[in-house]
Amino acid sequence: MTTRKKLEGNGLWESSRMMLPEHKESIIRRQLEEGRKVKPTLDAQEMELIEHALAESFYDHRTITLRLYDEYEEVERTGVVTIVLTHRREIKLTTGPGEWEWIRIDDILSAGVS
Amino acid sequence: MKASKRVIMLADCQSFYASVEKAEHPEYQDRPLVVAGDPERRSGIVLAACPKAKEKGVKTAERLGEAMAKCPELVVIKPRMQRYIDVSMKITDIYKSFTDLVEPYSIDEQFLDVTGSLHLYGCTPEELARMIQNYVQEATGVYTRFGIADSKILAKMACDNYGKKSPSGIYTLSKDHLDGTLWKLPVSDMFMAGSRMTRHFMAMGLPTIGSVARTPLAKLKQMMRRKFGRNSDIQAELYWRIANGIDDSPVRPGTHQVDPKSVGHMMTLPRDYGRLEEIKVVLLELTELVCQRCRGLGFMGHVVSVHCTGADFDRPSGFSRQMKMDDPSNVTNQVYRWACRLLEKHWDGLPVRQVGISLSQLTPDQEYQLSLFDMDREKWMALERTTDALKRKYGDAIIIRAVSMTEAGQALDRSTKIGGHYR
């Protein structure tokens, strides 16, 4: 059956191409690798801002949004800091009733009190 | 900014597998050479023939025996599919050094959109194509041919119909002069027009690409409806656009990253399987592969389809049936149970030459319903996580099921192949 999709976007070529699954997987893996990021070095001021925001959230129970480093794609988490483990450099971010996540302070790229 | 015309290239590698082998075996440089499947199995056909072999009348896809008869001094090389994939990716990298918009269309054909990068080289599209052609030749020993146009469809047809035949291997097809070029060609030279469709076009009184292009779309739809029924409108529009070179599809590098609609595997057996137990062995092996791939992609399937083709070419038999499982799954044993039900119900008892299985209606496997009757699921999943990791690290043959060691088993043989040919 020929469907409408062949006439739209890249449909003609996506429906007619001949790709070995192994070839396709290599291409996808390569593209993933190319998207890989190194962790940026934060300057002292940014670090201070982050610490400030974490402290504010911890003491005043304010909701904060954290941008976290990931090799492939940055992630965002929103919640309240409920525990700070200074020696392990980790915080516990409570994201909802009964839900939390341990986050390494070193992974935080920016923090903002919402 | 003035909207400028796009500059799209379709680059095609000449006799790709054979060229790769010739580059790596300089001693065969001046001899006719083919890459051919294993003669002992049914895949004993010519996959690629070098220009010297083609001169002797050897054709792609013919039986190795026939090719040898035409050209007794033929050098025959077993395919090495992984190597060809690697070289293809290397060529992609070369193209990417000229533009970031590169879309592989098959192992030996890729689209390049150089609209935005052409000015960096201060040359014409043809000169740029020549530069890329030399670069690829130097780096890999593969000769590439180029079709250049303002759309993918014209670039493709420029390459197939002119670039491959021109001494420079480069041809630009201008949309403004189609009546003096493409439209004169027989309709069989049109992209997507196979032998069956060509016959239909001839019967409709449309012998050339131009005659299809010049038929008003409404009329072409009417003509095709008469032949193929009411549902042929889209097909009519597709051919009409191809003939007129109308195609605004982008060159999309991320095109392969879409979530699959289904995951399936199929194989042609080395001999006909006539007993249920034998077919079940292959079915289990294929189920394992499909589930393994699903797990790797992070999907579970809800619908399982099983496909069998009978062995007798003249009296086609077999079936292709699907069934919805109680719950979505990617656990081999679970999926296999359902696949067996399909096989047992629909197999007609005649010898089988081809078996396939696929999973569709895919959902992410991050969360799943706990099934009351399947307490072992967690255990199975842990086991499969371990076997998958082993296979990823050491290859599919590192751990296999006991039935795969029986005479019917194909898993070991299959683990040495890609696309049915040797790795």
Boltz contact constraints between the chains, C-beta under 6 A:
constraints:
  - contact:
      token1: [A, 2]
      token2: [B, 234]
      max_distance: 6.0
  - contact:
      token1: [A, 2]
      token2: [B, 235]
      max_distance: 6.0
  - contact:
      token1: [A, 4]
      token2: [B, 234]
      max_distance: 6.0
  - contact:
      token1: [A, 6]
      token2: [B, 238]
      max_distance: 6.0
  - contact:
      token1: [A, 10]
      token2: [B, 249]
      max_distance: 6.0
  - contact:
      token1: [A, 10]
      token2: [B, 252]
      max_distance: 6.0
  - contact:
      token1: [A, 10]
      token2: [B, 255]
      max_distance: 6.0
  - contact:
      token1: [A, 12]
      token2: [B, 249]
      max_distance: 6.0
  - contact:
      token1: [A, 13]
      token2: [B, 249]
      max_distance: 6.0
  - contact:
      token1: [A, 17]
      token2: [B, 105]
      max_distance: 6.0
  - contact:
      token1: [A, 17]
      token2: [B, 106]
      max_distance: 6.0
  - contact:
      token1: [A, 18]
      token2: [B, 106]
      max_distance: 6.0
  - contact:
      token1: [A, 20]
      token2: [B, 419]
      max_distance: 6.0
  - contact:
      token1: [A, 22]
      token2: [B, 418]
      max_distance: 6.0
  - contact:
      token1: [A, 23]
      token2: [B, 85]
      max_distance: 6.0
  - contact:
      token1: [A, 23]
      token2: [B, 107]
      max_distance: 6.0
  - contact:
      token1: [A, 24]
      token2: [B, 256]
      max_distance: 6.0
  - contact:
      token1: [A, 26]
      token2: [B, 85]
      max_distance: 6.0
  - contact:
      token1: [A, 27]
      token2: [B, 256]
      max_distance: 6.0
  - contact:
      token1: [A, 28]
      token2: [B, 256]
      max_distance: 6.0
  - contact:
      token1: [A, 28]
      token2: [B, 257]
      max_distance: 6.0
